[in-house]
């Protein structure tokens, strides 16, 4: 599950009781390859993003969540 904010934030949640790889087609195009987590400032280790096809993959623990900063915030 994911929720996108046009200000450049993408919240992703794993609603499962097991670790899962979440794969979504994102509603934006970004030249950035890495997106930091808003809360930690670090790029999640399992994050993969392809600007070519707009697919983002991320491994999250059971009930885990992340808020990615997908655009430069000024």
N, C-alpha and C positions, 0 to 999 in steps of 0.2 A: 504494500500500500504506500502511496506517496501523495504529497500535497505540494504544489508549486506556488510560490508567491512571486508575482511579476517584479518585485524589487530584487530578485536574484537568489532567493532561498528555496531550497528543495528539502522538504522533510520526508524521510523514508522510515517506515516502521515494519518490523517483522512480527505479524500477529500470531505466529506459530509457537508451539511449545518446543520446537527444535530449531537448531541453527539452520539458516537457509541462505542461499544466494538469491538476492532480489535482482531481477533484470527488468528494466523499464525503458521505454522509448521516451526521451525527455522532450518537453514542449518548447525547447529553446535550442539555439546553436551557439556554441562557445568555442573560442580558439584556445581556451585553457584546457590543459590535459588533467590537471589535478584540482580538486575542490576541497578546501579545508572544512573541517567540522566547526560549526559556529561556536560550540561550547568549549572545545579543547584547543582549537587553532591548528590542529594537526590533520593531515590528510590520512584517512583510513587506509590501512595497509592493503586491504583487499579491493580497493576501488579501481575499476577499469572503466574508461570512457572512450568511445569512438565518435569523433566529430563527423566522420564519414557517414555513418548510418544513424547517429543520434541515440545509440544504445549505451546505457549506464548499467554496470553490474557492481554489486556490493554484497559481501557476505556479512550477515548480521546474526548475533546470538539470539536465542529464544527471547521473544518479546523485546528485542533490542531496537534502538532507534538512533537516528542521526539527523542533524540539520546541516546540509551542505550549503556553503556560500558559493554559488555558481557564477556570480558576476562580481566585478570590483565595486565595492561599496565605498562611497566617498563621504 
